[in-house]
Amino acid sequence: MTSNSSLSNMRRLVEQLKLEASVERIKISQAAAELQQYCLQNASKDALLVGVPTGSNPFREPRSCAVV
């Protein structure tokens, strides 16, 4: 019984390794260039760079109410 489960585990491991070996990989420099290009193309939509419109900002400071 143990040898069957061990054999099954080994087969699954071999299939996983075959799958991982077939994955197409790119160089880090190419990935970095693509990431930089993506960031530059989408910079105008980034709320951290352009800010959030005050009307739609759920995290704005609450207005204080002073009773005189």
Secondary structure, 3 states (H helix, E strand, C coil): CHHHHHHHHHHHHHHHHHHHHHCCCCCHHHHHHHHHHHHHHCHHHCHHHHCCCHHHCCCCCCCCCCCC
